[in-house]
Amino acid sequence: MIKLKYFITLFLIACLFFSCKENQVSKATVKQDLLIDLNKLNNEIMQFQKIATADKSQKEIIEQFKKSRLAYKKVEWAVEYFVPETARFMNGPALDEMELEENRSFEPHGFQVIEELIYPEYEIGNKENLLREINIFKANIKQLQNTFEVITISNDYVLDAVQQNVFRVITLGITGFDSPILQSSILEAGQSLMGIPVLLERINATSKTLSDLKKLTAQAQKYCAENNNFNAFNRAVFITEYLNPISKKLKDFQKEEKIKMVLKSSPLKPTAVTLFDKDAFDVNAFVLSSAYNFTTDKALLGEKLFYDKKLSKNNDRSCATCHHPEKAFTDGLKTNVSLNGSNLMRNTPTLTYASLQNAQFWDMRQLDLEKQSVDVIENKDEMHGSLKDIHAQVLLNNDYIKLFKKAYPKTTKPEAWQIQNAIASYVRSLNAFDSRFDKFMRGEKNSLSNQEIEGMNLFMGKAKCATCHFTPLFNGTVPPSYSKTEHEVIGTPNDASGKELSPDTGRYLYNKMPQLIGAFKTPTIRNIAITAPYMHNGVYKTLEEVVDFYNKGGGKGLGYAVDNQTLPFDALKLNKNEEQALVAFMKTLTDKKYQ
């Protein structure tokens, strides 16, 4: 009897022990799974190193490279979210990383650099560089392993990182941004999505929403597997029928599990259900401080200032003189005219959606709209005004004083910085997100024609437009963190004849780095149908001319010596029907008020 009790006790202790062990495993699985997947990635990279060292065939090298990329896609959700500095040197563009504040740059590393070494032809002379890149990649994996060993990954951050990764697939994955040469992005997108239900199971395996997510992600992966031709892939279908529904289900899961939102200063609001919600973006993420935050009262005051000619020295020019509302706040000129009647150097850009970028002007010389407004007001060629004098005039104007008190109730009288902030606030009110494209992405399937949908797929695929003009802002503000706005060197001609390169050095004027000669901000192409002419110098009158320029490979494709061109210089090989479809799609980005 005693022996029986003894064995029963041992049995119960054993059951309790294994039960506890099981619970411990389930609570720690997200981190454990991540570390296991990092180890698998390391194994694939080591195999890649072994194949490269043994001088295997190009086919074997490329196949192992693709396997390594697929392994990376399983951990990308965490790497990009928690350690973006390392991610940049694992799967960032094969372009120098610039630190303009210190006038220095860092050479790129990672998959995209390796891709250029092995494709389209792998030469044995590249072996040393290839092995060097593999060793750097291995060191980065080790750094990631050390990092994830010590950090805590809570459920709210897991869910936020997963949602961000869905947005990454939309904006960078299926566009070819991170696999520009091999274009292996489609299968990789499916791999990224398949990890979602595995992660959420660690939070709650019995969730009602989880079963829906499993079905959706499995269907999405199947769609990628069956339609893995990069140029033929239907992104319009994939986003609207798979990725947007997955985004919505992730929000449902969050509500079901009562997981709090991650509150952070980000252009993409934590409340955004999909990337294409009308109110998905927060202009306040681009302001200097909370005191500069947008309000409707500030915008109303700013509108009055925007149209006030007293802001200029001779009371004959307002902001609206060069930014006409009916032209989406451009002027329709090749370049505007200075106060003395001579032509200015650059084309007047649209102010619509200008608030959703981290730099202003073509040369990006100012970081925010407040500095942009005073730069123009005090520029001797543009308005030649004085913020000090304008402030003095405002203090004598009762109508203005009333508007300032309403817009800035905590201050006793108008202050100079508030003039800048009010004008900037008006500009921040100019983002409508109500084009036919927006309606299509929100489920109104009849809002785009078949030709326009073809154009969308070309824009995000074969034509490579979306690798610089990121969906859905269609500017150079890089998703999904939107913390950086890019410049590009495209080799714009000096005139329509295309005989010579534009002499404008762009951003190089302010940062004397050779990579920046001829570099200009990537502007939004929303409302592009009514903001002609195009390019920093207004060289092209029509969208057809613009598409033809890119189709030929930019300046280098035209034969100019643009050694630092960031735009791929190979011809896109778009036929006339494809060029027309591309133009048709860009016209769908026109806001409702301009249609």
URTA-V619473 format. One record per backbone hydrogen bond with DSSP energy under -1.0 kcal/mol. NH is the residue of the N-H (numbers start at 1). CO is the residue of the C=O. If there is no record, write none. Layout:
NH/CO
NH/CO
This chain:
5/1
6/2
7/3
8/4
9/5
10/6
11/7
12/8
13/9
14/10
15/11
16/12
17/13
18/14
19/15
20/16
21/17
22/18
23/19
24/20
25/21
26/22
27/23
28/24
32/28
33/29
34/30
35/31
36/32
37/33
38/34
39/35
40/36
41/37
42/38
43/39
44/40
45/41
46/42
47/43
48/44
49/45
50/46
51/47
52/48
53/49
54/50
55/52
56/51
61/57
62/58
63/59
64/60
65/61
66/62
67/63
68/64
69/65
70/66
71/67
72/68
73/69
75/72
76/72
78/75
79/75
80/76
82/78
83/79
87/83
88/84
89/86
90/87
91/87
95/93
97/106
99/104
104/99
106/97
111/90
114/110
115/111
116/112
117/113
118/114
119/115
126/123
127/124
130/126
131/127
132/128
133/129
134/130
135/131
136/132
137/133
138/134
139/135
140/136
141/137
142/138
143/139
144/140
145/141
146/142
147/143
148/144
149/145
151/147
158/154
159/155
160/156
161/157
162/158
163/159
164/160
165/161
166/162
167/163
168/164
169/165
170/166
171/167
172/168
173/168
174/169
176/173
177/172
183/179
188/184
189/185
190/186
191/187
192/188
193/189
194/190
196/193
199/195
200/196
201/197
204/200
207/204
213/209
214/210
215/211
216/212
217/213
218/214
219/215
220/216
221/217
222/218
223/219
224/220
225/221
226/222
227/223
233/229
235/233
238/234
239/235
240/236
241/237
242/238
243/238
244/239
246/242
247/243
248/244
249/245
250/246
251/247
252/248
253/249
254/250
255/251
256/252
257/253
259/254
266/264
269/280
272/269
277/274
280/277
282/267
285/282
286/283
287/284
292/289
293/290
299/295
300/296
301/297
302/298
303/299
304/300
305/301
306/302
307/303
308/305
311/308
312/309
313/383
319/306
320/306
321/318
322/319
323/319
324/330
327/324
328/325
329/324
338/342
339/381
341/338
344/336
347/536
354/351
356/353
360/366
364/361
366/360
372/368
373/369
374/370
375/371
376/372
377/373
378/374
382/379
383/379
384/379
385/377
390/386
391/387
392/388
393/389
394/390
395/391
396/393
397/394
401/397
402/398
403/399
404/400
405/401
406/402
407/403
408/404
411/408
419/416
420/416
421/417
422/418
423/419
424/420
425/421
426/422
427/423
428/424
429/426
430/427
437/588
439/435
440/436
441/437
442/438
443/440
444/439
445/443
447/444
453/449
454/450
455/451
456/452
457/453
458/454
459/455
460/456
463/458
464/461
466/459
467/464
468/465
469/465
470/468
470/475
474/470
476/522
478/484
482/478
486/476
488/520
494/500
498/495
502/492
507/519
508/505
508/516
509/506
510/507
511/507
513/511
516/513
517/514
518/505
519/516
520/488
521/362
522/486
525/474
527/589
528/525
530/527
531/528
534/540
538/535
540/534
546/542
547/543
548/544
549/545
550/546
551/547
552/548
553/550
554/549
555/490
557/553
558/554
559/556
560/555
562/560
565/562
566/489
567/489
572/551
579/575
580/576
581/577
582/578
583/579
584/580
585/581
586/582
587/583
588/585
589/586
594/591
595/592
